[in-house]
Amino acid sequence: MSQYEMALGTLKHLLDAVGERHWAEWVQADLEEWRSWQSTRRHRSAYGGMGSINDLVICDANKHRVTTLQEGWANMLLRHLLGLCSHLAQWPEVTCRAETLSRDLGLKPSFLRPLFVDSTETYHDITVARVGHELLGRFCGECGRADATPWELAYFIAQDMIDVGLAEAFVENGGLAYIDRALGLKLDGVDRVRADLVQVIDESGIALPEERIWREPCVACGAEHGIRCRWQLSNVDGLRFVLTGGNLPIVLAGGERRRSGAT
């Protein structure tokens, strides 16, 4: 079996697992085209343009079989598997090593796992360049309360922990067990990483209400409109989440400006 055919099977496994019927049927037809004609044309046509597979978002609101905390993991898996299938569709007869696939798909080793699970690094080893992704949340422009949701924390973790292990699992055995563990929030170290990050978030002055969506009024003062913002991990003053430089200056109702930190 070619890696291209194996990648289509892995993608279909994910789509079936979350109940995405339309694109699962599409990928099944792509598999049949490959097996019958050794052609990747139909699959390549799924990418690009309005309504393409690139527009697919896996979420409860779209009637998929995922919880709120699974959505980030499912969509990160989807993004990487689409990249894998698209990449292999260009060279369907080629067999790639895990290192090559990781490089081509932009998969990097986790930085959270050695920090919180393996204890092979400390926060002094962190750089913004290594982190490479951000925790989303919001500020209240009236009282300055900062918060993020469990969904946003799950997405932050998924961006990091769906790492080179995906390419390694794919090359070794197709990656189906890896997909199931990721969707089940059972990748090695996930629980430990989440628990430690919850503590870091608290120490950064960011609230993490269990049941909240960002459009709701501020739970502290009742203000209707929050300001969307992004944080990255920093080791400048211990391990903390700080606002990224890409945020617009935040001006509170009393005129105080905030940009570099939550408090």
Stockholm file with secondary structure:
# STOCKHOLM 1.0

chainA/1-263         MSQYEMALGTLKHLLDAVGERHWAEWVQADLEEWRSWQSTRRHRSAYGGMGSINDLVICDANKHRVTTLQEGWANMLLRHLLGLCSHLAQWPEVTCRAETLSRDLGLKPSFLRPLFVDSTETYHDITVARVGHELLGRFCGECGRADATPWELAYFIAQDMIDVGLAEAFVENGGLAYIDRALGLKLDGVDRVRADLVQVIDESGIALPEERIWREPCVACGAEHGIRCRWQLSNVDGLRFVLTGGNLPIVLAGGERRRSGAT
#=GR chainA/1-263 SS CCHHHHHHHHHHHHHHHHTCHHHHHHHHHHHHHHHHHCCCHHHHTTSSSTTSGGGCCCCGGGTCSCCHHHHHHHHHHHHHHHHHHHHHHHSTTCCCCHHHHHHHHTCCCCSHIIIIISCCSCGGGCCHHHHCCCEEEEEETTTCCEECCHHHHHHHHHHHHSSHHHHHHHHHHCSHHHHHHHHTTCSTTHHHHHHHHHHHHHHTTCBCCSSCCTTSCCTTTCCSCEEEEEEEEECTTSSEEEECTTSCCEECTTSCEECSCCC
#=GC SS_cons         CCHHHHHHHHHHHHHHHHTCHHHHHHHHHHHHHHHHHCCCHHHHTTSSSTTSGGGCCCCGGGTCSCCHHHHHHHHHHHHHHHHHHHHHHHSTTCCCCHHHHHHHHTCCCCSHIIIIISCCSCGGGCCHHHHCCCEEEEEETTTCCEECCHHHHHHHHHHHHSSHHHHHHHHHHCSHHHHHHHHTTCSTTHHHHHHHHHHHHHHTTCBCCSSCCTTSCCTTTCCSCEEEEEEEEECTTSSEEEECTTSCCEECTTSCEECSCCC
//
